């Protein structure tokens, strides 16, 4: 298995959920690249927002910049995250905008718990990146545009180093 930053991010959200208890939340995690809903195993890129809110992640850009005269690289990997839900009055599971903001803040807090030296394991050392840190950037709320539908998008930027000679 090669490094899978998207699966790491989605697993981290559940494992580091503030106060524990992610399994009691009315939300599903979706790997958009695979595509799969992790809680059900369904192979879909979207969730039925009338049944639960969703946290979707996908791999965006990856930049590798050579360092020095050896074949080492500084690597930046960008992961896109989208959190969506629908208000209960419109047939969804979100009671209020504050309920949705709580979902966003808890998701971000879980990610922040692993922001220093995030451990993204792999069985295959080829292409392995040792990540140094991760940060949340570019948060955009689209909730006002959709009325009873809530949506926030943000990026997670992972910075690390790749040493092809260490494989």
Long-range contacts (C-beta under 8 A, 24 or more apart in sequence): 1-122, 1-123, 1-124, 2-122, 2-124, 2-126, 2-127, 3-120, 3-121, 3-122, 3-127, 3-128, 3-129, 4-120, 4-122, 5-59, 5-77, 5-79, 5-120, 5-158, 6-31, 6-32, 6-33, 6-34, 6-57, 6-58, 6-59, 6-79, 7-31, 8-118, 8-120, 8-121, 9-57, 9-79, 9-81, 9-111, 9-156, 10-38, 10-55, 10-57, 12-110, 12-111, 12-113, 12-114, 12-118, 13-55, 13-107, 13-110, 13-111, 14-110, 15-110, 16-109, 16-110, 16-111, 16-113, 16-114, 17-106, 17-110, 18-106, 18-109, 18-110, 25-103, 26-52, 26-53, 26-93, 27-52, 27-53, 27-54, 27-55, 27-85, 27-103, 28-52, 28-53, 28-54, 28-55, 29-54, 29-55, 29-56, 29-57, 30-54, 30-55, 30-56, 30-57, 31-57, 31-58, 32-56, 32-57, 32-58, 32-80, 33-58, 33-59, 47-84, 49-84, 49-85, 49-86, 49-92, 49-93, 49-149, 50-86, 50-91, 50-92, 50-93, 51-93, 52-93, 53-83, 53-84, 53-85, 53-86, 53-92, 53-93, 53-94, 53-100, 53-103, 53-150, 54-82, 54-83, 54-84, 54-85, 55-81, 55-82, 55-83, 55-107, 56-81, 56-82, 56-83, 56-84, 57-81, 57-82, 60-155, 64-162, 67-161, 70-165, 71-164, 71-165, 72-161, 72-162, 72-163, 72-164, 72-165, 73-161, 73-162, 73-164, 74-159, 74-160, 74-161, 75-129, 75-159, 75-160, 75-161, 75-162, 76-157, 76-158, 76-159, 76-160, 77-129, 77-131, 77-157, 77-158, 77-160, 78-155, 78-156, 78-157, 78-158, 79-155, 79-156, 79-158, 80-153, 80-155, 81-107, 81-153, 81-154, 81-155, 81-156, 82-151, 82-152, 82-153, 83-107, 83-150, 83-151, 83-152, 83-153, 84-149, 84-150, 84-151, 85-149, 85-150, 86-148, 86-149, 86-150, 87-148, 87-149, 87-150, 89-148, 90-147, 90-148, 90-149, 92-148, 92-149, 94-150, 97-143, 97-150, 100-143, 100-150, 100-152, 104-152, 108-136, 108-154, 111-136, 111-156, 112-136, 118-158, 120-158, 125-166, 125-167, 126-167, 127-162, 128-162, 128-166, 128-167, 129-158, 129-160, 129-161, 129-162, 130-160, 130-161, 130-162, 130-163, 131-158, 131-159, 131-160, 132-159, 132-160, 132-161, 133-158, 133-159, 134-158, 134-159
